[in-house]
């Protein structure tokens, strides 16, 4: 539970720190955002605690401190939004060919307390299509984040290379989309899909949206680790 709470806190902190870095926080805020990502990856090992994890965190903090005053903190912040959505898009798309079933199919089957191939044919078909829809949405966001990383000024790749941006986007606007609105798009899609699913499939094992989220969490860390393995 402590690890989960810590991860959630760091997940929430990262986009806020990253956006702060783009609207006036400067290199220090960028370094804190990047260090937050390192700590997020090492969260379990840091809590055990394992000496090597704390050594990696300390080395990362020292390295980021040395980068203050260079172009690297701002440039490094351009990568995480693209890498995050790209990695998730790959996971969703890859699962469509998995013999274990598509990602959403496996989640719904777990909520139904049955195997994926035991789901009703219409529900099985819907969950596969929904998995594909998530893959496409995440891929489009990855493309958008990648384009923004190239064209934002003054810290985009084109600007750093001394090239004129073909579609100049301010650093603040680019950060707002990549670090804040990205999650709004994903959250809106999640909520909208729930409303559609509620209308299409009335006989569900949860009473309402709150109960749905509660049951998703009750599947446990082991299920989610295995799902994304």
Secondary structure, DSSP 8 states (H G I E B T S, - for coil): -HHHHHHHHHHHHHHHHHHHIIIIIHHHHHHHHHHHHHHHHTHHHHHTT-HHHHHHHHHHHHHHHHHTTSSHHHHHTTHHHHHHHHHHHHHHHHHTT-TT--HHHHHHHHHHTS-GGGS-HHHHHHHHHHHHHHHHHHHHHHHHHHHHHHHEETTSHHHHTT---TT-EEHHHHHIIIIIIHHHHHHHHHHHHHHHHHHH----SSSSHHHHHHHHHHTHHHHHHHHT-
